[in-house]
Amino acid sequence: MTHGRKTKAEKGQPGGVAILDRSLLDDMAASVSATDLERLLDRAAAELPVLNGRMVTAWRAGDLSGVAYEAHKLTGLAASFGAAHLAHAADILDRACRNAPPAPRQSDIDCVTEALEPALDAMATWRTEWRASR
């Protein structure tokens, strides 16, 4: 079940990747209890910024394997919760780290970091609409 129209933040980013795949969250809502969904959403909203922070810390330390590790984890978690653009940006960074040289650039890190807040906002909007529809 799709909840309303997409907000400006959800419509997409350059490259045509949507910020949020609402259908994935809709499917999740249909598959788990409301209590479990709330718990899972809380965990994702808390963990995504932590992973991003660890990724940035590894970058600043020049630890490309650490960047790749955190970007890979961020990709999986973001994809699991429909944060498509964030998952896409993190996957690009992960692949760049693993295929270096050439090494990833600061702009690759920035793309992931800049995708985080819109993803969290879109997830929160979906959650508010889901709660209202129950």
N, CA, C and O atoms as a MOPAC input file, in Angstrom:
PM7 MOZYME 1SCF
protein

 N      0.84700 1    -1.16800 1     0.00000 1
 C      0.00000 1     0.00000 1     0.00000 1
 C      0.88900 1     1.22500 1     0.00000 1
 O      1.73300 1     1.37300 1     0.88400 1
 N      0.72100 1     2.09300 1    -0.95600 1
 C      1.50100 1     3.31000 1    -1.03800 1
 C      0.77400 1     4.40500 1    -0.30000 1
 O     -0.43000 1     4.59400 1    -0.47200 1
 N      1.49900 1     5.11700 1     0.51200 1
 C      0.92300 1     6.16100 1     1.35300 1
 C      1.12000 1     7.52300 1     0.69700 1
 O      2.20100 1     8.10400 1     0.79700 1
 N      0.10700 1     8.03300 1     0.03700 1
 C      0.14000 1     9.38700 1    -0.50000 1
 C      1.12300 1     9.58500 1    -1.63700 1
 O      1.71800 1     8.64500 1    -2.16400 1
 N      1.26500 1    10.85300 1    -1.99100 1
 C      2.19400 1    11.20800 1    -3.04800 1
 C      3.59900 1    11.32800 1    -2.49000 1
 O      3.78700 1    11.54300 1    -1.29200 1
 N      4.56800 1    11.19100 1    -3.35100 1
 C      5.94400 1    11.34100 1    -2.92800 1
 C      6.23000 1    12.80400 1    -2.63900 1
 O      5.79000 1    13.69500 1    -3.36600 1
 N      6.97500 1    13.03500 1    -1.56700 1
 C      7.42300 1    14.39400 1    -1.27100 1
 C      8.55700 1    14.74000 1    -2.21700 1
 O      9.10500 1    13.86900 1    -2.89300 1
 N      8.90400 1    16.01400 1    -2.26000 1
 C     10.00700 1    16.44400 1    -3.10500 1
 C     11.26300 1    15.63700 1    -2.77800 1
 O     12.00700 1    15.24300 1    -3.67600 1
 N     11.49000 1    15.39600 1    -1.49400 1
 C     12.67400 1    14.65700 1    -1.07800 1
 C     12.66300 1    13.21000 1    -1.54300 1
 O     13.72600 1    12.60600 1    -1.68700 1
 N     11.49000 1    12.64200 1    -1.78000 1
 C     11.40500 1    11.23100 1    -2.14600 1
 C     11.43900 1    10.99600 1    -3.65200 1
 O     11.62800 1     9.86000 1    -4.08700 1
 N     11.26600 1    12.01600 1    -4.43700 1
 C     11.13500 1    11.83300 1    -5.87700 1
 C     12.40000 1    11.29800 1    -6.52900 1
 O     12.32600 1    10.55300 1    -7.50600 1
 N     13.53900 1    11.66300 1    -6.00800 1
 C     14.74500 1    11.09700 1    -6.58700 1
 C     15.90400 1    12.05300 1    -6.60400 1
 O     15.78600 1    13.23000 1    -6.26300 1
 N     16.99100 1    11.52900 1    -6.99900 1
 C     18.24900 1    12.22800 1    -7.04400 1
 C     18.82200 1    12.10400 1    -8.44400 1
 O     18.29300 1    11.36400 1    -9.27300 1
 N     19.90000 1    12.82800 1    -8.70900 1
 C     20.57000 1    12.63600 1    -9.99300 1
 C     20.88000 1    11.16000 1   -10.20400 1
 O     21.27900 1    10.46100 1    -9.27200 1
 N     20.69900 1    10.70400 1   -11.39900 1
 C     20.90300 1     9.29900 1   -11.70300 1
 C     19.61600 1     8.50200 1   -11.63300 1
 O     19.60700 1     7.30800 1   -11.93300 1
 N     18.52400 1     9.15100 1   -11.24000 1
 C     17.22400 1     8.51300 1   -11.25200 1
 C     16.95400 1     7.54600 1   -10.12100 1
 O     15.98800 1     6.78600 1   -10.19000 1
 N     17.77000 1     7.54500 1    -9.08600 1
 C     17.53700 1     6.64000 1    -7.96100 1
 C     16.68800 1     7.37600 1    -6.92500 1
 O     17.07600 1     8.43000 1    -6.42300 1
 N     15.54000 1     6.81300 1    -6.62000 1
 C     14.63100 1     7.42600 1    -5.65100 1
 C     15.25700 1     7.43300 1    -4.26400 1
 O     16.03200 1     6.53900 1    -3.92100 1
 N     14.92500 1     8.42700 1    -3.48200 1
 C     15.42000 1     8.47700 1    -2.11500 1
 C     14.85600 1     7.31700 1    -1.31600 1
 O     15.58300 1     6.68000 1    -0.55400 1
 N     13.56300 1     7.03100 1    -1.48000 1
 C     12.92900 1     5.97700 1    -0.70400 1
 C     12.06500 1     5.11300 1    -1.60500 1
 O     11.26800 1     5.61300 1    -2.39800 1
 N     12.24000 1     3.81300 1    -1.46600 1
 C     11.36300 1     2.85500 1    -2.12500 1
 C     10.27500 1     2.49800 1    -1.11300 1
 O     10.42700 1     1.58200 1    -0.30400 1
 N      9.19000 1     3.23900 1    -1.18100 1
 C      8.10500 1     3.08600 1    -0.21400 1
 C      7.50100 1     1.68400 1    -0.25700 1
 O      7.03000 1     1.18300 1     0.76400 1
 N      7.50900 1     1.05600 1    -1.41000 1
 C      6.90200 1    -0.27000 1    -1.53100 1
 C      7.63300 1    -1.28800 1    -0.66300 1
 O      7.01500 1    -2.22500 1    -0.15800 1
 N      8.92700 1    -1.11800 1    -0.48800 1
 C      9.66100 1    -2.03700 1     0.36000 1
 C      9.19000 1    -1.91100 1     1.80900 1
 O      9.00000 1    -2.92000 1     2.48800 1
 N      9.00300 1    -0.69500 1     2.28000 1
 C      8.48800 1    -0.49900 1     3.63500 1
 C      7.04000 1    -0.95800 1     3.75300 1
 O      6.64300 1    -1.50800 1     4.78100 1
 N      6.25100 1    -0.73400 1     2.70600 1
 C      4.87000 1    -1.22600 1     2.70800 1
 C      4.84400 1    -2.74800 1     2.85800 1
 O      4.04500 1    -3.28800 1     3.62300 1
 N      5.71700 1    -3.43100 1     2.12900 1
 C      5.79400 1    -4.88700 1     2.21800 1
 C      6.24200 1    -5.32300 1     3.60900 1
 O      5.72000 1    -6.29200 1     4.16000 1
 N      7.20200 1    -4.61100 1     4.16900 1
 C      7.66500 1    -4.93100 1     5.50100 1
 C      6.52700 1    -4.76900 1     6.51500 1
 O      6.35300 1    -5.60200 1     7.40400 1
 N      5.76000 1    -3.69100 1     6.36900 1
 C      4.64100 1    -3.44200 1     7.28000 1
 C      3.59700 1    -4.54800 1     7.20500 1
 O      2.93600 1    -4.85600 1     8.19700 1
 N      3.45100 1    -5.14000 1     6.03200 1
 C      2.48700 1    -6.22200 1     5.86200 1
 C      3.01100 1    -7.55600 1     6.37900 1
 O      2.24900 1    -8.51000 1     6.53900 1
 N      4.32100 1    -7.61900 1     6.64100 1
 C      4.94000 1    -8.89600 1     7.00600 1
 C      5.26900 1    -9.05500 1     8.48700 1
 O      5.47000 1   -10.17200 1     8.96300 1
 N      5.32400 1    -7.95400 1     9.20700 1
 C      5.70200 1    -8.02700 1    10.62200 1
 C      4.66400 1    -7.29600 1    11.46800 1
 O      3.86000 1    -6.52000 1    10.95200 1
 N      4.69300 1    -7.54800 1    12.74100 1
 C      3.76500 1    -6.85500 1    13.63500 1
 C      4.13000 1    -5.37400 1    13.70800 1
 O      5.26300 1    -4.98500 1    13.42700 1
 N      3.16300 1    -4.56600 1    14.08500 1
 C      3.39500 1    -3.12900 1    14.23000 1
 C      4.49800 1    -2.85900 1    15.24600 1
 O      5.33200 1    -1.97700 1    15.03900 1
 N      4.50600 1    -3.60800 1    16.33400 1
 C      5.53800 1    -3.44100 1    17.36500 1
 C      6.92100 1    -3.75300 1    16.80600 1
 O      7.87500 1    -3.01200 1    17.04300 1
 N      7.02400 1    -4.84100 1    16.07000 1
 C      8.32000 1    -5.19500 1    15.47700 1
 C      8.75100 1    -4.17100 1    14.44000 1
 O      9.92800 1    -3.81600 1    14.36800 1
 N      7.81400 1    -3.69700 1    13.64300 1
 C      8.15200 1    -2.68600 1    12.64200 1
 C      8.67000 1    -1.41800 1    13.30600 1
 O      9.67100 1    -0.85000 1    12.86800 1
 N      8.00200 1    -0.97800 1    14.35100 1
 C      8.45500 1     0.21400 1    15.07600 1
 C      9.87600 1     0.01200 1    15.59800 1
 O     10.72300 1     0.89700 1    15.47900 1
 N     10.12200 1    -1.15300 1    16.17200 1
 C     11.45200 1    -1.45900 1    16.71200 1
 C     12.50700 1    -1.47300 1    15.60700 1
 O     13.59900 1    -0.93100 1    15.77800 1
 N     12.18200 1    -2.08700 1    14.48600 1
 C     13.11600 1    -2.14300 1    13.36100 1
 C     13.40200 1    -0.75300 1    12.79100 1
 O     14.54900 1    -0.42600 1    12.48700 1
 N     12.37000 1     0.05100 1    12.65000 1
 C     12.56300 1     1.41100 1    12.13900 1
 C     13.40700 1     2.24500 1    13.09800 1
 O     14.26300 1     3.01700 1    12.66500 1
 N     13.16700 1     2.09100 1    14.40100 1
 C     13.97700 1     2.80500 1    15.38800 1
 C     15.44600 1     2.41600 1    15.27400 1
 O     16.33500 1     3.26700 1    15.30700 1
 N     15.68100 1     1.11900 1    15.14000 1
 C     17.06300 1     0.63500 1    15.03000 1
 C     17.74500 1     1.15100 1    13.77800 1
 O     18.89600 1     1.58600 1    13.82300 1
 N     17.04400 1     1.10300 1    12.67300 1
 C     17.62700 1     1.58700 1    11.41900 1
 C     17.93900 1     3.08200 1    11.51000 1
 O     19.01100 1     3.52700 1    11.10000 1
 N     16.99800 1     3.84400 1    12.04600 1
 C     17.19700 1     5.29700 1    12.16300 1
 C     18.36200 1     5.62600 1    13.08700 1
 O     19.02600 1     6.64600 1    12.89800 1
 N     18.61700 1     4.79600 1    14.06400 1
 C     19.74300 1     5.01500 1    14.96700 1
 C     21.06200 1     4.52500 1    14.35400 1
 O     22.10000 1     5.16500 1    14.52200 1
 N     21.01900 1     3.41100 1    13.65700 1
 C     22.24100 1     2.78600 1    13.15700 1
 C     22.80200 1     3.43800 1    11.89800 1
 O     24.02000 1     3.49000 1    11.73000 1
 N     21.94500 1     3.93500 1    11.01200 1
 C     22.44800 1     4.53500 1     9.77000 1
 C     23.41900 1     5.68800 1    10.03600 1
 O     24.48700 1     5.72100 1     9.42500 1
 N     23.09400 1     6.63700 1    10.92600 1
 C     24.06600 1     7.70200 1    11.20400 1
 C     25.35800 1     7.18900 1    11.85700 1
 O     26.43300 1     7.74000 1    11.62100 1
 N     25.25400 1     6.14300 1    12.67100 1
 C     26.44500 1     5.57300 1    13.30400 1
 C     27.37700 1     4.99200 1    12.23800 1
 O     28.58400 1     5.23200 1    12.25900 1
 N     26.81200 1     4.23700 1    11.31900 1
 C     27.62400 1     3.66700 1    10.23800 1
 C     28.26300 1     4.76300 1     9.39400 1
 O     29.43200 1     4.66600 1     9.02000 1
 N     27.49500 1     5.80200 1     9.09700 1
 C     28.03600 1     6.91900 1     8.32600 1
 C     29.19500 1     7.57200 1     9.08400 1
 O     30.23000 1     7.88600 1     8.49600 1
 N     29.01500 1     7.77300 1    10.38600 1
 C     30.08100 1     8.37500 1    11.18900 1
 C     31.33800 1     7.53100 1    11.19700 1
 O     32.44300 1     8.06100 1    11.07700 1
 N     31.18500 1     6.23500 1    11.33600 1
 C     32.34600 1     5.33600 1    11.30900 1
 C     33.03800 1     5.36600 1     9.94600 1
 O     34.26400 1     5.31000 1     9.85700 1
 N     32.24100 1     5.45300 1     8.89900 1
 C     32.78600 1     5.51600 1     7.55200 1
 C     33.62200 1     6.78500 1     7.38300 1
 O     34.72700 1     6.73300 1     6.84200 1
 N     33.10400 1     7.91200 1     7.83900 1
 C     33.82500 1     9.18600 1     7.73800 1
 C     35.09900 1     9.14200 1     8.57900 1
 O     36.14900 1     9.62000 1     8.14800 1
 N     35.00500 1     8.57200 1     9.76800 1
 C     36.18400 1     8.44900 1    10.63400 1
 C     37.26800 1     7.61200 1     9.95200 1
 O     38.44500 1     7.97100 1     9.98100 1
 N     36.87100 1     6.50500 1     9.34300 1
 C     37.83400 1     5.66400 1     8.62200 1
 C     38.45400 1     6.43300 1     7.46100 1
 O     39.65300 1     6.31400 1     7.20800 1
 N     37.65400 1     7.21200 1     6.76000 1
 C     38.14700 1     8.01800 1     5.64000 1
 C     39.21100 1     9.00200 1     6.13200 1
 O     40.28300 1     9.12400 1     5.54000 1
 N     38.89700 1     9.69200 1     7.21000 1
 C     39.84100 1    10.68400 1     7.75400 1
 C     41.13700 1    10.03600 1     8.22100 1
 O     42.19200 1    10.67000 1     8.21300 1
 N     41.05800 1     8.77200 1     8.62900 1
 C     42.24600 1     8.04200 1     9.07000 1
 C     42.99900 1     7.41000 1     7.89900 1
 O     44.06400 1     6.82100 1     8.08800 1
 N     42.44900 1     7.53100 1     6.69700 1
 C     43.07900 1     6.93700 1     5.52200 1
 C     42.92300 1     5.42800 1     5.45200 1
 O     43.70900 1     4.74700 1     4.79200 1
 N     41.92300 1     4.91200 1     6.12400 1
 C     41.67800 1     3.47100 1     6.20900 1
 C     40.63300 1     3.05800 1     5.17600 1
 O     39.44300 1     2.99200 1     5.48300 1
 N     41.08000 1     2.78000 1     3.95400 1
 C     40.13900 1     2.42700 1     2.89000 1
 C     39.41200 1     1.11400 1     3.16000 1
 O     38.25000 1     0.97200 1     2.77700 1
 N     40.05400 1     0.16700 1     3.79800 1
 C     39.33600 1    -1.07500 1     4.10400 1
 C     38.24700 1    -0.80200 1     5.14400 1
 O     37.18200 1    -1.41600 1     5.09100 1
 N     38.49600 1     0.10300 1     6.08100 1
 C     37.47400 1     0.49700 1     7.04500 1
 C     36.33700 1     1.24400 1     6.38300 1
 O     35.17400 1     1.04500 1     6.73400 1
 N     36.65700 1     2.09900 1     5.43400 1
 C     35.62000 1     2.82000 1     4.67800 1
 C     34.76000 1     1.81000 1     3.93100 1
 O     33.53100 1     1.87200 1     3.97000 1
 N     35.41700 1     0.89000 1     3.25600 1
 C     34.68100 1    -0.12200 1     2.48300 1
 C     33.79000 1    -0.95400 1     3.39600 1
 O     32.64200 1    -1.23500 1     3.05200 1
 N     34.29900 1    -1.34400 1     4.54000 1
 C     33.53600 1    -2.16600 1     5.48600 1
 C     32.27600 1    -1.43300 1     5.94300 1
 O     31.17900 1    -1.99000 1     5.89400 1
 N     32.43100 1    -0.19500 1     6.38300 1
 C     31.28600 1     0.57700 1     6.87100 1
 C     30.33300 1     0.92500 1     5.72600 1
 O     29.11600 1     0.89500 1     5.90800 1
 N     30.86600 1     1.25000 1     4.56000 1
 C     30.01200 1     1.55800 1     3.40700 1
 C     29.21200 1     0.32500 1     2.99800 1
 O     28.04900 1     0.43900 1     2.61400 1
 N     29.82700 1    -0.84500 1     3.07900 1
 C     29.12900 1    -2.08600 1     2.74400 1
 C     27.98000 1    -2.34200 1     3.72200 1
 O     26.87600 1    -2.69400 1     3.30800 1
 N     28.24000 1    -2.16600 1     5.00500 1
 C     27.19000 1    -2.33700 1     6.01000 1
 C     26.08200 1    -1.30700 1     5.81400 1
 O     24.89900 1    -1.62800 1     5.93100 1
 N     26.46900 1    -0.07700 1     5.51900 1
 C     25.49000 1     0.98100 1     5.29300 1
 C     24.63800 1     0.66500 1     4.06800 1
 O     23.42700 1     0.88200 1     4.08200 1
 N     25.26100 1     0.15600 1     3.01500 1
 C     24.52300 1    -0.23500 1     1.81000 1
 C     23.43300 1    -1.24500 1     2.14100 1
 O     22.28200 1    -1.08100 1     1.73700 1
 N     23.79700 1    -2.27900 1     2.87000 1
 C     22.84100 1    -3.33200 1     3.20100 1
 C     21.70000 1    -2.84300 1     4.06500 1
 O     20.53900 1    -3.16200 1     3.80700 1
 N     22.02200 1    -2.06600 1     5.09500 1
 C     20.97500 1    -1.57700 1     5.98900 1
 C     20.05000 1    -0.60700 1     5.25800 1
 O     18.82800 1    -0.69800 1     5.37700 1
 N     20.63100 1     0.31500 1     4.50600 1
 C     19.81600 1     1.28000 1     3.76400 1
 C     18.91000 1     0.57000 1     2.75600 1
 O     17.73100 1     0.90400 1     2.63500 1
 N     19.45500 1    -0.39400 1     2.04500 1
 C     18.65700 1    -1.13000 1     1.05600 1
 C     17.53100 1    -1.90800 1     1.73700 1
 O     16.43200 1    -2.01000 1     1.19100 1
 N     17.79400 1    -2.44900 1     2.91100 1
 C     16.78000 1    -3.22100 1     3.63400 1
 C     15.57900 1    -2.37600 1     4.03500 1
 O     14.47500 1    -2.89600 1     4.19400 1
 N     15.79300 1    -1.07800 1     4.19700 1
 C     14.71400 1    -0.18900 1     4.62400 1
 C     14.26600 1     0.76300 1     3.51300 1
 O     13.63000 1     1.78300 1     3.77900 1
 N     14.59800 1     0.42500 1     2.28500 1
 C     14.10200 1     1.18200 1     1.14300 1
 C     14.80200 1     2.49500 1     0.87400 1
 O     14.35700 1     3.26100 1     0.01900 1
 N     15.88800 1     2.77600 1     1.58100 1
 C     16.62300 1     4.02900 1     1.37400 1
 C     17.52200 1     3.85500 1     0.15000 1
 O     18.74100 1     3.72500 1     0.25900 1
 N     16.88500 1     3.85700 1    -1.00600 1
 C     17.53800 1     3.46500 1    -2.26000 1
 C     18.70000 1     4.36600 1    -2.65100 1
 O     19.76000 1     3.87400 1    -3.03900 1
 N     18.51500 1     5.67000 1    -2.55400 1
 C     19.60100 1     6.57000 1    -2.96700 1
 C     20.80000 1     6.44400 1    -2.03400 1
 O     21.94300 1     6.43000 1    -2.49000 1
 N     20.54900 1     6.35300 1    -0.74800 1
 C     21.63600 1     6.17200 1     0.21900 1
 C     22.36000 1     4.85700 1    -0.05100 1
 O     23.59000 1     4.82000 1    -0.05800 1
 N     21.62500 1     3.79800 1    -0.27000 1
 C     22.23000 1     2.49700 1    -0.56400 1
 C     23.06800 1     2.56600 1    -1.83800 1
 O     24.16100 1     2.00100 1    -1.90300 1
 N     22.55600 1     3.25000 1    -2.83100 1
 C     23.27000 1     3.38900 1    -4.10900 1
 C     24.58600 1     4.14700 1    -3.91000 1
 O     25.63200 1     3.72000 1    -4.39900 1
 N     24.52900 1     5.26600 1    -3.19500 1
 C     25.73900 1     6.07000 1    -2.96700 1
 C     26.76500 1     5.28500 1    -2.15000 1
 O     27.95700 1     5.32400 1    -2.45400 1
 N     26.31400 1     4.57700 1    -1.12200 1
 C     27.22700 1     3.78800 1    -0.29500 1
 C     27.83100 1     2.63000 1    -1.08600 1
 O     29.00000 1     2.29500 1    -0.89600 1
 N     27.04900 1     2.02100 1    -1.96600 1
 C     27.55600 1     0.93100 1    -2.79400 1
 C     28.63400 1     1.42100 1    -3.75700 1
 O     29.64100 1     0.74500 1    -3.96700 1
 N     28.42000 1     2.58500 1    -4.33500 1
 C     29.43900 1     3.16000 1    -5.22700 1
 C     30.74400 1     3.36900 1    -4.46100 1
 O     31.82300 1     3.04600 1    -4.95900 1
 N     30.63800 1     3.90900 1    -3.25000 1
 C     31.82700 1     4.13600 1    -2.42300 1
 C     32.49200 1     2.81000 1    -2.05900 1
 O     33.71200 1     2.68000 1    -2.16000 1
 N     31.71500 1     1.84700 1    -1.64500 1
 C     32.24600 1     0.52900 1    -1.29100 1
 C     33.02400 1    -0.05700 1    -2.46600 1
 O     34.14900 1    -0.52900 1    -2.30600 1
 N     32.41800 1    -0.02000 1    -3.63200 1
 C     33.08500 1    -0.56500 1    -4.82400 1
 C     34.35200 1     0.21200 1    -5.17600 1
 O     35.35200 1    -0.37900 1    -5.58500 1
 N     34.31100 1     1.53400 1    -5.01900 1
 C     35.49800 1     2.34400 1    -5.31000 1
 C     36.64900 1     1.97800 1    -4.37300 1
 O     37.80400 1     1.90900 1    -4.79300 1
 N     36.32700 1     1.74500 1    -3.10900 1
 C     37.36900 1     1.35500 1    -2.14500 1
 C     37.95700 1    -0.00400 1    -2.48700 1
 O     39.16800 1    -0.20500 1    -2.39900 1
 N     37.11100 1    -0.92000 1    -2.86900 1
 C     37.57200 1    -2.28300 1    -3.13700 1
 C     38.29800 1    -2.40000 1    -4.47200 1
 O     39.08300 1    -3.32700 1    -4.67300 1
 N     38.04000 1    -1.47200 1    -5.37900 1
 C     38.64800 1    -1.52300 1    -6.70800 1
 C     39.76800 1    -0.51300 1    -6.87400 1
 O     40.25000 1    -0.30800 1    -7.98800 1
 N     40.19800 1     0.13000 1    -5.77600 1
 C     41.25600 1     1.13900 1    -5.85500 1
 C     42.54300 1     0.47100 1    -6.31200 1
 O     42.76900 1    -0.67800 1    -5.93200 1
 N     43.40600 1     1.11000 1    -7.10300 1
 C     43.24700 1     2.47400 1    -7.59200 1
 C     42.31300 1     2.55400 1    -8.80000 1
 O     42.07300 1     1.53300 1    -9.44400 1
 N     41.79000 1     3.70800 1    -9.12000 1
 C     42.00300 1     4.93800 1    -8.37100 1
 C     41.20800 1     4.92400 1    -7.07200 1
 O     40.13900 1     4.32100 1    -6.98000 1
 N     41.74600 1     5.58600 1    -6.09800 1
 C     41.10000 1     5.64800 1    -4.78700 1
 C     39.83600 1     6.49000 1    -4.86600 1
 O     39.71200 1     7.36600 1    -5.72100 1
 N     38.89500 1     6.21300 1    -3.96300 1
 C     37.69800 1     7.05900 1    -3.90900 1
 C     38.09300 1     8.49200 1    -3.57100 1
 O     39.16800 1     8.75500 1    -3.03200 1
 N     37.20400 1     9.39000 1    -3.89900 1
 C     37.44700 1    10.81800 1    -3.65900 1
 C     36.57600 1    11.30100 1    -2.50600 1
 O     35.63700 1    10.62500 1    -2.08500 1
 N     36.90800 1    12.47400 1    -2.01100 1
 C     36.09900 1    13.09500 1    -0.96700 1
 C     34.65500 1    13.23000 1    -1.43300 1
 O     33.73000 1    13.08400 1    -0.63400 1
 N     34.45700 1    13.50500 1    -2.70900 1
 C     33.09500 1    13.66000 1    -3.22400 1
 C     32.29100 1    12.36200 1    -3.09500 1
 O     31.06900 1    12.40600 1    -2.95600 1
 N     32.96700 1    11.20700 1    -3.14100 1
 C     32.27200 1     9.93000 1    -2.95100 1
 C     31.75600 1     9.80900 1    -1.52300 1
 O     30.63700 1     9.35100 1    -1.29700 1
 N     32.57000 1    10.21900 1    -0.56900 1
 C     32.15700 1    10.23400 1     0.84000 1
 C     31.01400 1    11.22700 1     1.02200 1
 O     30.01900 1    10.92900 1     1.68200 1
 N     31.16500 1    12.40700 1     0.43100 1
 C     30.15700 1    13.46200 1     0.55800 1
 C     28.80500 1    13.00600 1     0.01600 1
 O     27.76900 1    13.33000 1     0.59600 1
 N     28.80100 1    12.26600 1    -1.07600 1
 C     27.53600 1    11.77900 1    -1.65500 1
 C     26.78200 1    10.89700 1    -0.66700 1
 O     25.55900 1    10.98200 1    -0.55500 1
 N     27.51400 1    10.05500 1     0.04400 1
 C     26.86900 1     9.17900 1     1.02500 1
 C     26.32700 1    10.02400 1     2.17700 1
 O     25.16700 1     9.89200 1     2.56900 1
 N     27.17500 1    10.88100 1     2.70300 1
 C     26.77800 1    11.71400 1     3.83900 1
 C     25.59300 1    12.60400 1     3.49400 1
 O     24.68600 1    12.77400 1     4.30900 1
 N     25.59400 1    13.17000 1     2.29500 1
 C     24.49700 1    14.04400 1     1.87200 1
 C     23.19900 1    13.27100 1     1.62200 1
 O     22.11800 1    13.86000 1     1.66600 1
 N     23.28700 1    11.98500 1     1.36500 1
 C     22.09500 1    11.16200 1     1.13600 1
 C     21.46300 1    10.69500 1     2.44500 1
 O     20.31500 1    10.25200 1     2.44800 1
 N     22.18700 1    10.78500 1     3.54300 1
 C     21.70600 1    10.24800 1     4.81400 1
 C     20.46800 1    10.97100 1     5.34400 1
 O     19.45700 1    10.33200 1     5.63500 1
 N     20.53700 1    12.27100 1     5.47000 1
 C     19.41800 1    13.02300 1     6.07000 1
 C     18.13500 1    12.91700 1     5.25100 1
 O     17.06900 1    12.69200 1     5.82400 1
 N     18.20400 1    13.07100 1     3.92200 1
 C     16.96900 1    12.88600 1     3.14000 1
 C     16.37900 1    11.48000 1     3.29900 1
 O     15.15900 1    11.31600 1     3.29900 1
 N     17.23400 1    10.47500 1     3.43300 1
 C     16.73800 1     9.11000 1     3.62900 1
 C     16.02800 1     8.98800 1     4.97200 1
 O     14.93900 1     8.41900 1     5.05600 1
 N     16.64300 1     9.52000 1     6.01600 1
 C     16.01600 1     9.46900 1     7.34200 1
 C     14.70600 1    10.24500 1     7.35700 1
 O     13.72200 1     9.80500 1     7.95100 1
 N     14.69900 1    11.39800 1     6.70500 1
 C     13.46800 1    12.19900 1     6.63500 1
 C     12.36100 1    11.45300 1     5.89400 1
 O     11.21100 1    11.44600 1     6.33300 1
 N     12.70700 1    10.82900 1     4.77700 1
 C     11.70900 1    10.09900 1     3.98800 1
 C     11.18000 1     8.89400 1     4.76300 1
 O      9.98900 1     8.59000 1     4.70500 1
 N     12.06200 1     8.21300 1     5.48700 1
 C     11.62500 1     7.08300 1     6.30400 1
 C     10.68600 1     7.55800 1     7.41100 1
 O      9.68600 1     6.90200 1     7.70600 1
 N     11.00600 1     8.68900 1     8.01800 1
 C     10.14600 1     9.23600 1     9.08400 1
 C      8.79100 1     9.64700 1     8.53300 1
 O      7.76500 1     9.43800 1     9.18000 1
 N      8.78200 1    10.23100 1     7.34200 1
 C      7.51600 1    10.61200 1     6.70600 1
 C      6.67400 1     9.37700 1     6.42100 1
 O      5.47500 1     9.36000 1     6.70000 1
 N      7.30200 1     8.33800 1     5.86300 1
 C      6.56800 1     7.10100 1     5.61000 1
 C      5.98400 1     6.56500 1     6.90900 1
 O      4.82300 1     6.16000 1     6.95800 1
 N      6.79300 1     6.56500 1     7.95600 1
 C      6.34700 1     6.04100 1     9.24000 1
 C      5.14200 1     6.81100 1     9.78700 1
 O      4.20000 1     6.20100 1    10.29300 1
 N      5.16300 1     8.12400 1     9.69100 1
 C      4.05200 1     8.94700 1    10.14900 1
 C      2.79600 1     8.60800 1     9.36600 1
 O      1.71800 1     8.47900 1     9.94700 1
 N      2.92100 1     8.46400 1     8.06600 1
 C      1.77300 1     8.13800 1     7.23600 1
 C      1.27000 1     6.71600 1     7.51900 1
 O      0.06300 1     6.47300 1     7.52700 1
 N      2.18200 1     5.79400 1     7.74900 1
 C      1.80400 1     4.41800 1     8.07900 1
 C      1.02200 1     4.39300 1     9.39000 1
 O     -0.01700 1     3.74100 1     9.48900 1
 N      1.52100 1     5.09400 1    10.37700 1
 C      0.81500 1     5.14000 1    11.67700 1
 C     -0.58900 1     5.69600 1    11.51000 1
 O     -1.54100 1     5.17600 1    12.09100 1
 N     -0.72100 1     6.76000 1    10.71100 1
 C     -2.02300 1     7.39700 1    10.50600 1
 C     -2.98800 1     6.48100 1     9.76000 1
 O     -4.20200 1     6.59400 1     9.92800 1
 N     -2.46500 1     5.58400 1     8.94500 1
 C     -3.32200 1     4.71000 1     8.14100 1
 C     -3.78500 1     3.46200 1     8.87400 1
 O     -4.64100 1     2.74100 1     8.36200 1
 N     -3.25300 1     3.18600 1    10.04300 1
 C     -3.61200 1     1.96800 1    10.80000 1
 C     -4.90500 1     2.13800 1    11.52500 1
 O     -5.35600 1     1.21900 1    12.20800 1

